[in-house]
Amino acid sequence: MEPRAGVSKQDIRERIWDYMESQNLADFPRPVHHRIPNFKGASRAAEHFPRLQAFKMARTIKVNPDAPQKNARFFVLESKKTLLVPTPRLRTGLFNKITPPPGATKDILRKCATSQGVRNYSTPVGLDSKVLVDLVVVGSVAVSEKGWRIGKGEGYADLEYAMMVSMGAVSQGTPVVTIVHDCQVVDIPEALLEDHDLTVDYILTPTRVITTGCERPKPAGIAWSKISCEMLGKMPILRSLRHREEQAGKDVTLQDGPRSPPGATRSPQDLAPPELGSVPPSSVQIGNLPRDARVSELKRALSALGVAPSRLTWQGPQHRAFLHYRDPAEAQQAIACLQGFRLGANTVRVVLARQQRASDLVGGHTTEPLPNHRPAIAGP
């Protein structure tokens, strides 16, 4: 299955997908096209994982949520290490920490390692958690013995890694592992690689453990020029990271957006609190808060979801709060992200505050933005 001259990444993907389908090398879900293939023998390939020295030394391991890495997630939990799993399409944050119930048996741990278990036993990890990831596991469609990798074409693994770099969670020395079928190990022309492409240090197959010795640098951070406005709009955590890097003086110009020069800041008018008696269209009301809810709980949850407002008005006795964002687009994204959000036992109600009476804001506790206008939540 060696690629011919002049091939593209998509050519290599299609050849591997077609071959795996024709040879019946994959389990559900089928067909494998446009997926990280759930190949037959994935469990056997994952058995190499806990034998790696990098695994034995790691305390916190990030594993992608795809089906062929299910056993890798199980081994992390069985070894009582911290398991982090990226959120689907990064829509509600970057990581979830999987926390099995106390005294979990092997059967329960195996359930925790499934996609359903990831949903049922996870808690979000926020940008301010200061997490350090010791080992990274990614899925692949194709990978070379030199450590060059091709994913399914959506760029999530590359972006996840770049976001971890931006957070300070990984460094150039953090090992990266991929788990694939033997037929997915092919030659990949170096000309196809770009600076934002993630490389791997170990390849695990049902029959081999390949130490790539790859010396090509991994992504040094988020390549904002590769990020579209549409992608930014779908990922609140990406917007939060962009704001942080903008405040740090970095160039965060988007692929299809206007230039935002390094060190640019919004005018004081953009961040000024609303006048008493007015409700700006960039404010969101959260209702149906639990009777015993605390503002600190809401702060942590919003931060973990990547939708931290610039200010928060807390009205605990009325079981509601107002979230004030910098512009209507951020408010709309927060509403989309918070649909179905639960605080305690309650599913909260989320609406744009401009639909409410201006007097509704009176009587709450509101604080000014923090110095440097960082997007942190302030409360009583």
Buried (B, 14 or more C-beta within 10 A) or exposed (E): EEBEEEBEBEEBBBBBBEBBBEEEBBBEEEEBBEBBBBBBBBBEBBEBBBEBEBBEEBEBBBBBBBBBBBBBBBBBBBBEBBBBBBBEEBBBBBBBBBBBEEEBEEEBBBBBBBBEBBEEBBEBBBBEBEBBBBBBBBBBBBBBBBBBBBBBEEBBBBBBBBBBBBBEBBEEEBBBBBBBBBBBBBBBBEEBBEEBBBBBBBBBBBEEBBEBEBEEEBBEBBBBEBBEEEBBBBBBBBBBBBBBBBBEEBBBBBBEBEEBEEEEEEEEEEBEBBEEEEBBEBBBBBBEBBEEBBBEBBBBBBBBBBBBBBBBBBBBEEBBBBBBBBEBBBBBBBBBBBEEBEBEEBEBBBEBBBEBEBEBBEEBBBBEBEEEBEBBBBBE
